[in-house]
Amino acid sequence: MKNKFMNKCISSALASVMMLSAVPFCTSAANDDTMVVVSLGDSYSSGEGIPAFYGQNKAWEDRVYDEDWLAHRSTKSWPGMLEIPDISGKMKDYNVKETNSAKCKWYFGAASGAETKHFSQVRQRKDTYKRLSLFKTFKTTSYLPKQMDIFNKAGNDVDYVTLTVGGNDVGFQEIITTCATGSTYLHFGSDKLKLEKQMDSVWEGFDSIRANIKDVYTDIQSAAGDQANIIVAGYPKLLDKEGKGVLISKKEATIVNDNVTKFNNSILDIVNECRDQGMNIYFVDVEPEFDKDGGHQAYSDNAWINKIILTKQDQDLDQSGIASSYSIHPNEEGAKAYARCVNAKIKEIADSIKAKKAAAKLLKSASAPAVEETVQSVAVSGIIYDAADETTPVADAVVNVYSGDELVMTSKTDAEGNYSFELPEGEYRLEIIAEGFKASEISISGETVPEAIMLEKAETEADEEIVQATEAAEKIA
């Protein structure tokens, strides 16, 4: 179950192999078969805005001292809906605070309002306020543990770490507040120019934010162990593209959404930089999922993000003032959308691990007696296009990888036609299958993997060779 180093790896019979950007790769059987998953991050991971929260059933005087409630960790959060192949149920079924399972342990440490500094630098402050009666108010100040402290319990033998981070550092909440309280239509003292200045200010100071985000990733890998798969989820566009009447103009919505996309692209750049430096980290883009069917942003017809809620909700920590902290956070459907995206990445990673082990076993069985300590793996990637114009990407194309006649890997292209995976060095055959296109095959050996592969349209039904990715995965299993 673990992807750890084994004592013996593959032999020197792999001399005639690909020479593509090699990085070390070994596998082993783990002594400890417990799956360990850690979920960290900000409100988009904690499930802010989606009651019920862990601890909320306690009396107010008690819940204000409950760490889970103070962090607004939702029982319906997307990390709790994550599924790991070969583990039954969802992560919420393995919450270490509620279940003692030798099969799987889930540590939930995300906290609403968390910034990068709350991972390893300072403890996050939480203030509560509630009027209990006409003459009595109840106020508290508490401090959550630093999020990295969770590894004191989870250890450095973690399989997966999930997180969202950075949104509070760039001040998304303040940006939305500007839209709500300073409508360009109502002229409440704010206008489009002010919003643009806010965004300009964010990007002027982004170098330090960028460095802090990268430090979080680095600290997590160090604490969780090199074998840990770190999955960084991005953020959805927040507002319906048409705005919301007199509250948010179309121009304001465009400014906010464009800058969310810009921020996601920056996160992707940081993740790619970390991967280039050998870190085991992945980015999950949730924008396409939230953009489906015309969009599911706040104020859309089928919104997966809460609108701006101008009245306090019963679980808001601070019951004074206006505007709930639930505002502009994914609702229950939004959490499900996040879970779909991250679960797809987890399956991709798990399939890759399984395929690597299968390929390593296959190559080892055919190798010479001499055994080396490691076998190199190679990164294989490219883009698949429609040959009709050579610019339209082909999404959801199945990419099957064969060593001889043995299927050792299957993958799918994303919305932009990209595919990527790692393989032990060797000679392989790629089979590309997509609905409406002729099946295509290419051999990869040496440095012959093309950056772009063109698929011809199928002319007849006989030309359409469609194979489901799930069937290919079953062959590996």
C-alpha angles and dihedrals in degrees: 000000000000122000096223135141118281127210095240125038135174127317135249091259085098093081095119096058142125117288097209117142094303123210128179117272131179135154134202144174108260123233089215113052095187112123109225121198125179123192117196137159143078136317093299087064099035092057099243109187096027111095140221097077123191108266098018094117091070121094112273091251088058103036092058087070094046110105094207093052093045088053090046093231104180125218084219098049119135094243087060089055095054118124127206119204112254091017114102119225128006133298093261086067089062101045102150091218091061107024134041105206127166089201101057138002125195120196114196112199105149116125133196111248095019119154129192090266090062093067100069110342111058138003115253115250120226122191123190130193131179134159105228094184141348091280103028133070128179120214130174139173120205136168124222119219117262106270093237088062088077089078089066083073102028093046128207096292097085124149101198136013119188127189151151116210140160102049093102092045090060091042103240091166093055090048092055091045088057089055094048100044099033106046116183087221099050095037096220091171096287132085144173090278091058091049091050090050089053091053092046089053091053093054094043089061097035097107091074092044089050091052091049092051091050090049089055091054092047093048091050094051090049093049098039096044133252091275092061117109107221113205116194115194121203129216131264124238103271110212136047107261091239094054122222117287112262093348102064124011124221089246092053091048090051092050093050095045095045090053092049088056090047090051092049090051089052091051089050090052091052092048092049090049090052091048090051087055091055101264118147096232137134136191123221116201110208096177096091091053093051091043094058121119094012096316139299099221124135111296093019119127092257102028122190090182124068117249120234103291108207096192128067116256122222093255098048109123093222111046094186126093126013137293121055123242085232088076119118094002126122114272124215092287090048090053089052089051091053090048092052091053096046094041089056090054092047090052090048091052093045092048090049092052090048092048092048090053091047092048092046090051091048094049093043092055090055096042130107119262093258110094127201125203096246143016120215121238125207133216112234119190142149146137128264117215138185104257090215092079102000090225106072110092119225110229125202093018111158114235112197119190120207132190100200103315094332117105106222104164141019127188141163133228118245127231090285094050094254123147128180139166142146127246137179109262113275145096117298143173121226119210114195118197126178133163112262094016136093113257113254135200132196133174121229118205130142107346098331100116105121118222090223130036120194121212121204119223115255110252097195137014088257089063092056107092103178120181121176117236090228091060091051090050090052089057090058092048 
